[in-house]
Amino acid sequence: MLLQGKKGVWIKMPIELVNLVEPAVKEGFYCHHAESRYLMLVHWLPSTPNTLPANASHRVGVSAFVMNEKNEVLVVQEKDGKLQGTGLWKFPTGVVDEGEDICDAAVREIKEETGIDSEFVEILAFRQSHKSFFEKSDLFFVCMLQPLSFDIRPQEAEIEAAQWMPFEEYTAQPFVQEHEFQRYIADVCLAKKDEGYSGFSPVPMVSDFSLPKSYLYLNQQDLDI
């Protein structure tokens, strides 16, 4: 029999009460997701298929294409990770924080990794992949930004080196030429450099549902309104 017509029961369990998880599991609850200070437990009551919403399914990342007036791109070498010690020069990348807009994340990552101030221009492309970080899906946005400063100060903790590199030298790297995804991104950036490509720029707006201000990313250049 359903509890007052409810089909699902949620328990937000503070981490201080983690000792109560085992008895809850014995009553049919399971872990839906966890954050730093709590566990969210849920129990689907009826025998019908479970229609409760799943936990967040994607992690969101950004890559920053930044070019100066000399047609040099901002690139870094990482101290850690799969690319450590390979000598590969890559665009600054990072993960979007919770509650952070994509455009702000790109500006932040550039500043953190290289010390360069920048202004967001547009999203050039994005990729969706699956079974990525902790088996979650991944959305990866390639963004273009305009540099506002030019003196590089590499982040000591994560960045081995950073520099302004001629665009042609960047694209000639074997890693870029041999990997389809990297090659496509280089082609998109080249087309943008030659003014033959339009991306999606952010338009701030307020939702009709009393949510905080958000951004709609669209191709304003080809939009006639």
C-alpha positions in Angstrom: 0.0 0.0 0.0 1.4 3.4 -1.0 2.2 6.0 1.7 -0.4 8.7 1.3 -0.3 8.2 -2.5 3.4 8.6 -2.7 5.5 6.3 -4.9 9.0 7.3 -3.9 10.5 8.2 -0.6 13.7 10.2 -0.3 16.0 10.5 2.7 18.7 13.1 2.8 21.1 11.6 5.3 23.6 13.9 6.9 27.1 12.4 7.0 27.0 12.5 10.8 24.2 9.9 10.7 25.9 7.5 8.3 25.4 4.8 10.9 21.7 4.8 9.9 22.4 3.9 6.3 22.6 0.1 6.9 19.1 -0.1 8.6 17.6 2.0 5.8 19.1 -0.3 3.2 17.6 -3.3 5.0 14.2 -1.5 4.6 14.6 -1.2 0.8 16.4 2.1 0.4 19.4 2.5 -1.9 21.9 5.2 -2.5 20.9 7.7 -5.2 23.9 10.0 -4.9 26.3 11.5 -2.4 27.8 14.9 -1.8 30.5 16.0 0.7 28.1 16.4 3.6 25.2 14.0 2.9 24.0 10.8 1.3 20.7 10.8 -0.6 18.8 7.5 -0.2 15.6 6.6 -2.1 13.0 3.8 -2.0 10.6 3.1 -4.8 7.4 1.7 -3.2 5.2 0.2 -5.8 5.9 -2.9 -7.9 5.6 -0.8 -11.1 8.8 0.3 -13.0 10.9 2.8 -11.1 10.4 6.3 -12.7 12.4 8.3 -10.2 14.9 10.6 -11.9 18.5 9.3 -12.1 21.5 11.0 -10.5 23.3 13.7 -12.6 24.6 11.9 -15.7 27.2 14.2 -17.1 30.4 15.9 -16.2 31.1 19.2 -18.0 34.5 20.3 -19.2 35.9 23.2 -21.3 38.8 23.7 -23.6 40.0 27.3 -24.4 41.2 28.5 -27.8 42.9 31.8 -27.2 44.7 33.6 -30.1 46.7 36.8 -30.1 47.2 39.3 -32.9 50.3 37.4 -34.1 48.2 34.3 -34.8 49.8 32.5 -31.8 47.6 30.3 -29.6 47.9 29.9 -25.9 49.1 26.4 -25.0 50.2 24.5 -22.0 52.0 21.3 -21.0 50.6 19.5 -18.0 52.6 18.2 -15.0 50.2 15.3 -14.2 47.8 13.0 -16.0 48.0 11.0 -19.2 49.9 13.7 -21.1 52.6 14.1 -18.4 56.1 14.1 -19.9 54.9 13.7 -23.5 56.0 17.1 -24.6 52.5 17.8 -26.0 51.3 21.3 -26.2 47.5 21.6 -25.7 44.8 24.2 -25.1 44.1 25.0 -21.4 41.3 22.7 -20.2 39.3 22.1 -17.0 36.0 21.1 -15.4 33.1 23.4 -14.9 32.3 23.9 -11.2 28.9 23.3 -9.8 26.7 26.4 -10.3 29.3 27.9 -12.7 28.5 29.0 -16.3 30.5 27.5 -19.2 31.7 31.0 -20.2 32.9 31.8 -16.7 34.6 28.4 -16.4 36.6 29.0 -19.5 37.8 32.4 -18.3 38.7 31.0 -14.9 40.7 28.0 -16.3 42.8 30.3 -18.5 43.5 32.6 -15.6 44.4 29.7 -13.2 46.6 27.8 -15.7 48.4 30.6 -17.4 47.7 33.9 -15.6 46.2 35.4 -18.7 43.1 37.5 -18.4 40.5 36.9 -21.2 37.0 37.6 -22.4 34.7 34.8 -23.6 33.7 35.0 -27.2 31.7 31.9 -28.1 31.4 28.1 -28.1 33.0 26.7 -31.3 32.0 23.0 -30.8 31.2 20.4 -28.2 31.6 16.7 -27.8 29.5 14.1 -25.9 31.2 10.9 -24.8 30.3 8.1 -22.4 31.9 5.9 -19.7 34.3 8.7 -18.9 35.1 10.0 -15.4 33.7 7.5 -12.8 31.7 5.9 -15.6 29.7 9.1 -16.1 29.1 10.7 -19.5 31.0 13.8 -20.5 30.2 17.1 -22.3 33.3 18.9 -23.5 32.9 22.4 -24.9 35.6 24.0 -27.1 35.4 27.7 -26.4 37.0 30.8 -28.1 38.2 33.6 -25.9 39.9 37.0 -26.6 43.1 37.6 -24.6 43.1 40.8 -22.4 46.7 40.3 -21.2 49.7 38.6 -22.6 52.3 37.9 -20.0 52.2 34.2 -19.0 52.5 33.0 -15.4 52.1 29.2 -15.4 50.3 27.6 -12.5 53.0 25.9 -10.5 50.8 23.0 -9.1 49.5 21.7 -12.4 51.3 23.3 -15.4 54.8 22.3 -16.5 55.1 25.1 -19.1 52.9 27.6 -21.0 53.6 29.7 -24.1 52.2 31.5 -27.1 52.8 29.1 -30.0 52.3 29.8 -33.8 49.0 28.2 -34.8 50.6 26.2 -37.6 53.1 24.8 -35.2 50.4 23.7 -32.8 48.4 21.9 -35.5 51.5 20.2 -36.9 52.0 18.2 -33.7 51.7 14.5 -34.3 49.1 14.2 -31.5 46.8 16.7 -33.3 47.3 15.1 -36.7 46.9 11.5 -35.6 43.8 11.9 -33.4 40.5 12.6 -35.2 38.9 14.6 -32.4 42.0 16.9 -32.1 42.2 17.3 -35.9 38.6 18.3 -36.1 39.0 20.9 -33.4 42.1 22.3 -35.1 40.1 22.5 -38.4 37.3 24.4 -36.6 39.8 26.8 -35.0 41.5 27.4 -38.3 38.1 28.1 -39.9 37.3 30.5 -37.1 40.7 32.2 -37.5 40.0 32.7 -41.2 36.5 34.1 -40.4 34.8 31.1 -42.1 33.0 29.7 -39.1 30.4 31.0 -36.6 30.0 29.6 -33.2 27.5 30.1 -30.4 27.8 33.2 -28.2 26.1 33.6 -24.8 22.9 35.6 -24.4 21.9 36.3 -20.8 18.3 35.8 -20.0 15.8 35.3 -17.1 13.7 32.2 -17.1 9.9 32.4 -17.0 10.0 30.0 -14.1 11.7 32.3 -11.5 15.1 30.5 -11.9 18.3 32.4 -11.6 19.7 34.2 -14.7 21.0 31.7 -17.3 22.6 31.9 -20.7 21.3 30.8 -24.1 24.2 30.0 -26.5 23.3 30.7 -30.1 24.6 31.8 -33.5 23.8 35.5 -33.3 25.6 36.3 -36.6 23.1 34.3 -38.7 20.1 35.2 -36.6 17.9 37.9 -38.1 15.7 39.3 -35.3 
